[in-house]
Amino acid sequence: MPGMSGAELHRQLLSNGHEVPVIFMTAYAADEEARTQALANGALAYLIKPFDEGELLCAIQRALKSESRQGD
């Protein structure tokens, strides 16, 4: 994304009170610190490309469940 990383966007959303389900997808497998930080900040998943479609589907299911719980 030009001008802002996914992690920066996630932090911006959180700081503005927008707690939306977030799934990170990246090609940077070696960045364990970014993964740890994203998950600590509430990301539901941190997928490293190439990832299995089953992993993505599970992450999407968790996101949908998370959204339905927030609506209660």
N, C-alpha and C positions, 0 to 999 in steps of 0.2 A: 504494500500500500504506500503510495507516495505521501511523504510528510509525517507519517505516524506508523509505528509498529503495531502489531496486534496486541502486544502486552500493554503498550501505552494507551490504546483505545480501551482495553478492558479496565485499566486503572481509571481512566477518564469517566467511563460509564459508572463505575462504582462510586467515584467521588461525587458524581451528580445524583446519586441515589437510585440509579437504574440497575437493579439486580436481575439481569436477564441471564438465562442459561448460556454458557459459552463453551464451545468446543474448539480447541486450538488444533490446527493442522499445519505441520511444518516439514521442511526438508532438512532441517538442521538437527540431526540425531545427536550430535556431540554436545549440545547445549543443555546439560542436565540442570544447571542453575535456573535457566528460563523455565524448564518444565516444573521444577520444584516450586518456583515462585508463582507460576500460573495456577497450579493446583492449590497452593496455599491461599491464593486470592479468590478461590471459589470456582475456578474452571471445572467443568464436569469431566472433561477428558483432554488429553494432550496426545494427539495422534501424530506419528512420524511417518512421512511418506517413504516408500509406498506402504500403505496399510491395507489390511484385509477389510473387505466390505462388511463383514460381520462386526468388526470393531466399530466401524462408523455407525452401523445400525443400532448397536447396543448403546452407543453414546447418544444418538438421537432419541432413543427410547427413554434414557435417563433424563434427557432435557425435557421431553414432553411430560414425564411424570413430575419433574420439578416444577414445571409451569402450572400443572393442574393443582399441585399442592399449594402454590402461592395464591391461586385464585380462590381458595377456600376461606 
